[in-house]
Each structure stands twice: as C-alpha cells, then as structure tokens.
C-alpha cells in the first residue's frame, strides 16, 4: 500500500493507517498465483498453453478453491491501493504514474516476455512449424508474416498478453477512477458520502456485493463468458471492476474495515460450506434441473468467492499486524515475479516434461527452478539502468 494518511473528511483523505494485512495478502496471493499456474500444467480437463503428460483430478479440485476468488481479491487490493494513492496526489499525476507503471510493462511483456510462451504453445500444439526461436520471434513481431496468417489474436494483430491481462484491466479501472475522482470528492457530495459511511453496516458489505454479482452473472455470464479479450470481456469487467471499487471504498471506512476481524470465524465457516457445495456441483452433483435449483447453484457459486475474500481479509487482520524486511522485499519484487513467472513455468516445463521424471519430481523441480528464477531475475533487473520500469520495479 502507500504511506500513512492523516485525518480529513471522507472521501478525500483516508484516516486509517497503512494496512499491513493487505501488503501480506498481496504477496501471498501473487505467490499462490505462481503455484496455481504450475498446477495448470497438471489440472485434468483444464486447457492451458502447455500441458504435462501427468494429470490429476484431485489437484483440479484443490485449484478450484482459489479459482473462485484469487483474481477478484487482487483487484480489491488494487482498488484499496489506488484509494490511498489518490488521497496522496493529484488525479492527473496519479494517472500519469499509472500509465508509466502499468502500460510500459504490458507493452514490453507482449513484445518480449510472453514470446517464449507463444513459441512453446504454437509449436507443441502444431499450430506453426517454426523450431528456430529467433526466426519465430521475428515472425511474431512482423504483423505481415505468413507463419501467423491464420493465427491472429487481436483482429489483424498477432500479439498477445497471456497472463499479463491483469495489467490492462487494472490500468483501465485506475484511469476511470482517477478521471472521476474530482467529481466524487466535490463538496456538494460530502453529505452523501458521510451518510453512506455512517449508515452502511457489515450486513450490507456481505449481502450487496453478492446480490450485485449474482445479477451481473445472470445477465452477462452465459452470453459473455470470460475470454480475456479486453473489448468483449463484459462479465469479467463487471466482476473485476465491482471488487476494485469495493476495495477503493472500504479502506475509506476504517471502523467498518476493522470490524471484519471480529467475524473471521463466521466468514470462514460459511466459506467452507459454500465451497463444499462447489465441489459437489463441480463433480457432477445436482439439486435438480428446475429454475429453483439453477438459482441456488448460481447463488452458491457467487457467494463462495465473496465469503472467501471476506474470510481471508478478516484472518489477515488477525494474523498479520506487523511488517518486516522480508515482506518489504517481496512487496517490491511482486510485480516482477508476476511478469516473469509464467514464462519461466512454461519454458522450464517445455524442457522437463519430455524427460518423464515422474508425477512428483517434475512439479517439484519446476516450482524450485521458477522460484529461484524469479528471485534471480529480480535481483539482476533491479540493478540495471532503465530496465526495472519494464518489470514493474519502482524505486524505493
């Protein structure tokens, strides 16, 4: 997050101190994301850029747990961080910095970082026969290349962002909030915001997001499933922007935010119950085929993600009350780890999978090499001129 902000009226300034629990959650969730993407090599019946010869239905069930809330929690944490940033600087300076911090790594990532992923995928799946990597890279950048004539990814363009999709989405939401921030903090709206802060309670924080998410899903999900195509990804935008705005608002209500910790057990028990139904449904269980059963199913799937987010925030408030040097180090490197991790996973797997090392040794070696690779690349890149900004590494 950012620095401590002093007491001023809502919503122009934030009166709560630095939220260490969100620093911890940010690092832990990005760490979980790395493990999740390693798991995608082995998840049974889940397609991905590259797959191991080993697969596991049991692992798929485990991964389903974080699949329900992982990216939503990251958007909520990002919304909270943006709330602090806008309270500290002018909207125009904020937007300029966000473009620098998010757009440059995205463009560099699409041109350089994700290219090995595309190379492994198209060659292993037989889309393109281009074994020479350097020739492949040139063809990937050359928008008129014959190799990619039937493999365009963005209309007539053959560039892709793969796992970096989080960056353009986050940039868009940040710019929208920054643009409307002066209007939202106008003096004429102060009485409204003060009434909201005074009257909103924990029940509303639990019920309203679930209700909104439910209706967004019923309206958008079937006709607009998640595609990561920025222009047409309506359901994903609606869901991600919703939690981003919730994170932005909640950290400006410190008494409400601090009340989460007192309900940690309730949140956890309900989250476990909803996930139990998710597992039941995912593995073929059904309550029937009628409209009531369909409503119950959608409600449980919707509520499950939100209750896990609430439970994780509440338990983070309970467990993580202090920062330390390790957290500060990981927080500084987390964007770099995020940018490079999937390319490392797929590259290492492309080398190891054909060796048939076994269903235990192979993933353990991939995790170990990727973890070491992330740290080494961060240590090297942060010491070089210019390059750190392309990997999301900011000055202290």
N, C-alpha and C positions, 0 to 999 in steps of 0.2 A: 504494500500500500504506500501511502506517502506520509509526509510529516504531520505532526500534531497540529490541530487547528483550534483556535480559540473560540469562545462563546460569542455567537452572533445569531440574529434571528433566522429561523428556518425560512426558506431553504437555501439562503445564500452562503451560509457557512455551516460547518459541521462541528458540533460541540463534543463529540466522543473522541477519545484518544486513539492512537494508532491501534488498529485491530490486528493484533498478532495472530489470532486464530485464523484469519483469512490468509496471512502470509504462509502459515503452516499448511492450510488446506490447498493453497495454490501449488506449492511444491509437491505435496503428496498426490494430488490429483494428476498433475503432469507426470509424476513418476508412475502412477497407475496406468496412465495412457501408454507409456512405453511398454509395460508388461502386457497391456491389452493388445497392442499391435503385434507383439511377439506371439501372443495367443492366436491371433488371426491366421497365422501360418498353419495352425492345427485344429481350429474350430470346425467341427463337422457340419457340412451343408451350408457353410457361410463362405461366399465367394470373396476373393481378395486378389491383389495384384500378383501374388505368388503364393504357392501352397507347398507345404511339406508332403512327403509321402505318408507321414503318420497323421492320424486324425483322432479326435476324441469327442464323443457326445457329452461326456461328463464335464470336460473343460468348457464346452459351449454353454452348458447350464450355469457354470460359475461366472463366465464372462457376461451372461445375460444380466447379472446383478448390477454391474457398473454401467452396462449399456443403457440402462434406464435413466441415469441421472448425470453421468460423467461430464458431458459437454455442457449440459444446462448449468451445472454448478460452476464450471469455468466461466460461462457468460455472466452468471450472477456475481462472481468475484470480480470480474472485469467491470461490471456496472458499478460496483462499490468503489473500485479504484478510480474510475472516471469521475465519480461523485466527489472524491477527495481532490482530484486534480483541478476540476472546475471551480472548487471552492478556494483554490490557491492562486489561480492565474486567470487572465482574461480568456474568454472563449476563442478569440482569434489566435492567440498564442498557443492555446491548448490544441486547436485543430491543426495548426501548422506542425506542431511537435508530433501529433498522432500520425500525420501523413508520413513524416520522416521515419518514425519508429516502426510503423506497420507496413507502409507501401514499399519502401526500399527492400526490406527482407522478402516481401512477397514476390516482387519482380525478379530479384536475384535468385530466389528459390526456384521460380518457374524456369528461369534460363539456365541454371547451373545445378542446384541442389537436388531437384527431383528427377533430373535426366537419367541417372543410373536406375531409378525405379522403373521408368518408362522402358528403358533398354531391356531390363530383366523381364518385364511383363510381356512386351510385344514379341520378344524372341522366344520365351518359354511357351507362350500360347500360340505361336505360329502365325501371328498377325503380319510380321515383317521378317524377312530373312536378311539380316544385316549384322553379321557377327563382329565386324570391326567397330569398336565402341566410338572411336573418334569420327569415323565416317557417319555413324548413326547420329552422333551429337550434331554434326554439321547438317544432316538431313532434317533433324528435329527443329533446328533453328531456321532453316530455309523453308519458308512457307509455300514455296512452289515445288518442293521436292516430290518426285514420283513415288518414293517409298511410302509417304504419308498421304497419298492422294485419296485413299479410301479410309483413312483413319483420323479424320479431323475431330477435334474435341470441343471446339467453341465456334460453331458455324464454319467459316472458312479457315479458321486458325487451328493449329495443331499443338498449341501449348496447353499445359495442364498444371493445376496446383496441388493435386493429390491431397495429402494430409494437411497442407497449408491453407485449406479452405477457411479455417478459423480466422485467419488474418483479414481477408477482405470483408467478412461478415462483421467482425469486431470493428474494423475501420469505419464501415458504413454506419453502424449504430452510434459510434462515438461522434462522428461528424453530424449526424442528425440531432443528437442531444446537445452538442456544442452550439449548433445553429439556433436551436430553440431556447437555449438556456437563458439569454437575456429576457425573453418573453416570460418564461416560467418564474423568474425571480423579480418580476416587476412589482412595484409597491402595491398596485391595485389587487394583486393576487395574494398578498400576505395574509389577510384574514382567512381566505380559503385554506391555505396551507396550514395555518395554525389550527384551524378547526379540524382538519384531517389528522394532524399529528395528535391532537388532544383526544379525539374520539375513536380513532382506529384501535382495535384490540387484537390480541393474539388469535382469536377465533377468525377474524377477517383475514389474517395472514395465512391461516390454514385453508379456509374454505374458498376465498375469492380466486386465488391462483388455480386451484383445482377446477373450479367452475369455468373459468375463462379457458383454461387448457382443454377441458372436455369439449366445449362448444367449438373451439378452434379445430380440434381434431375431427369432430363430426362433420364440420364444414369443409375442411381442406385436405385432410389426410388421405382419403381414398382417391380423390381426383388429382391431388398434388403431393405424392409421396416424396420423401427426402431423396434428392438427386445430387445435391451439392453444385447444381447449376445455378449460379447466383441470380440470374434473371427470372427463372421459373420455379425456384425452390420456395414456394409460398408457405407451406406448412412449417418447414424448418425455420424460415424467417420469423413467422408468427410466434413460434415456441421460443426461439432463442432471444428475440427482442423482448418478449414478455419478461423472462427471468433477468435479462440485462437491466430493464427498467425497475424491476423489483429490487435488485441489488443496489441500484442507484438511490432508490428512495429509502430503503430500510436503514442504511447507515446514517441517515439524517434523522432517525427516530431512536436515539440511543437507549431510552428506557424500554422501548418495545424490543429492540435488538437484544438487550441484556436479559430479557425475560425468557429467551429461548432455553437457556441452560437449566432452568427450573423444570422444564418439560422434556428433558432429554430422554427419560425412560419411556414416557408415553409415546413420543415420536418414534423411538426405536421399536417398541412392541408393535405399533401399527404398521411401521415399515416392513417388519419381518412378516406380519400377517399378509400384507398385500403382495409381498414377493412370493410367499408360499402359493398364493393363487396364480401368480405369473408363471411359476414353474409348472403348476398343474395344467394351466392352459397351453403353455408352450410345448408340453409333452403330450398333447392330444386330449387333455381333459376338457370337458364341456359341461355347461349348465343347461344346455338345450339350444335349439335353433330359433326360438321366438325372439320378438323385439325386446322383451324384458331382459332376456339372457344377454343379448347384444349390448344393451345399455350397461348392465352390470359389468360385463367384460371390459368395455371401454373405460368405465369409471375406475375399475381396479388398476388398469394399466396406467391411467392418468395419475391417480392418487399415489401410486407406488413411487414414481420418480420424485414427486414433490415431498413426500414424507421422508425419503432417504436424504434429500437435501436438507430439510429441517433437522433431521436427526444428526447428520454429520456436522452441521454448524453448531448445534447445541453441545455435542460432545467435544468439538474442537474448543468451544468456550470453556468447557470444564477441564480439559486436559492441557491445552496449550495456552499458558498465560505469560510465558516469558520467551523472548527471543534469545538467540545465541549465535556465535560465529558461523556454525555450520548452516543454520537457516539463512543467514545473510548471504553466505557464499552461494548456496543453492538458488536463492531467490534471484541473485544477479545472473546466474547462468541458465535459468529455467527456459527462457525463450530460445537460447542457443541449443539447448538439449532438445527442445521441441522441434526446432527446424531441421536438425541433422538426424534425429533418432530413426525415422522410418527408412531413410536412405541407407543407414547403417544396417538396420534389421534385414532389409531385402537383399542388400549386397552380400552380407555375411551368410545369409541363408542360401543364396544362389551358389555360394562356394561350398557350403557344408552339406546341404540336402542330398546331393548326388553321392556322398560318401557313406550314406546309410549307417550313421553312428548309433542309432537306437533312439527310441521314443523318450528316453530320459536324458541321455548325454547331449543329444543335439540341441534341445531348447535351452539347457543349462549353459552350454558353450555360447550360444547366440546371445543370451542375456548378459553373460560375463563380458564378452567382447564388445557388445553395444554399450554397456555401462562404462567400461574403460575408454572406449572410443569417444563417447560424449564428453567425458572429463578432459581427455587429452586435447580434443579439438577446441574445447572452450579455453583451455589454458594457452594453447597456441594462438588462437584467433584474437583473444583479448589483448595480447601483447603486440599485435601487428598494427601498423597505421591504417586508417580508413576502413579496413575490413570488418571490425566489430559492429559497425552500424548495420551492415548487411546481414548480421546474425542476431540482431536484437539485443546486442550487448551495449548498455549505456554506461557512461562514466559514473563513478561513484557519486 
